[in-house]
Amino acid sequence: MGGISVTQLLILLVIVMLVFGTKRLRNIGSDLGSAVKGFRKGIEDDTADKEPEKITTEESQSAASQSKEEKEPAKSPTNKDV
C-alpha cells in the first residue's frame, strides 16, 4: 500500500532508458558522481581549515598596536588649523 514495487521500478528504468539513452545516462551518472566527490572533498577541506592557526609574536604585536590606534579618538581641528 503506497510503496513502489520492483516491477514498477523496472518499468520506470526502461522508460528512462528509452527517453534519455544509455550513453547520456552514463554521462549523467559520472557527472553526478564527480559532483558528490567534489562536495565531500570540499567538506573535508573546510573542516581542516577550521583548525586554530598559530599567531607569531610579531603578528600579535602589530594587531595590538592597530587596535590601540583605533581606540584613540580623532583630534578635532582647532582655530589655527582652519
C-alpha positions in Angstrom: 0.0 0.0 0.0 1.7 3.2 -1.2 5.1 1.5 -1.8 6.9 1.1 -5.1 7.3 -2.5 -6.2 10.2 -4.0 -8.1 8.2 -4.3 -11.3 7.3 -0.6 -11.1 10.9 0.3 -10.7 11.9 -1.8 -13.7 9.2 -0.3 -15.9 10.4 3.2 -14.8 14.0 2.3 -15.6 13.0 1.1 -19.1 11.1 4.3 -19.8 14.0 6.4 -18.6 16.5 4.5 -20.8 14.2 4.9 -23.8 13.9 8.6 -23.3 17.5 9.5 -22.5 19.5 6.7 -23.9 22.2 4.7 -22.2 25.1 6.9 -23.3 23.5 10.0 -21.8 22.6 8.2 -18.6 26.2 7.1 -18.2 27.3 10.7 -18.6 24.8 11.9 -16.1 25.9 9.3 -13.6 29.6 10.1 -14.0 28.8 13.9 -13.6 26.8 13.2 -10.5 29.5 11.0 -9.0 32.2 13.6 -9.6 29.9 16.3 -8.1 29.4 14.3 -4.9 33.2 13.5 -4.8 34.0 17.3 -5.1 31.4 18.1 -2.4 32.9 15.6 0.1 36.4 16.9 -0.6 35.2 20.5 0.0 33.6 19.5 3.3 36.9 17.8 4.4 38.9 20.8 3.3 36.6 23.1 5.2 37.0 21.2 8.5 40.8 21.2 8.1 40.8 25.0 7.6 39.0 25.5 10.9 41.9 24.3 12.9 43.4 27.1 15.1 46.2 28.9 13.4 49.3 29.8 15.3 49.9 33.5 15.6 53.5 34.7 15.8 54.6 37.3 18.3 55.1 39.9 15.5 51.5 39.4 14.3 50.1 39.8 17.8 52.1 42.9 18.5 51.1 44.5 15.2 47.5 43.6 15.9 47.7 45.2 19.3 49.2 48.4 18.0 46.5 48.6 15.3 43.7 48.2 17.9 45.4 50.8 20.1 45.4 53.3 17.2 41.7 52.6 16.5 40.8 53.3 20.1 42.4 56.7 20.2 39.9 59.5 19.5 40.4 61.6 16.4 41.8 65.0 17.0 39.3 67.8 16.3 40.5 70.8 14.2 41.5 73.9 16.1 41.0 77.5 15.1 44.6 77.6 13.9 44.0 74.7 11.5 41.1 76.4 9.8 
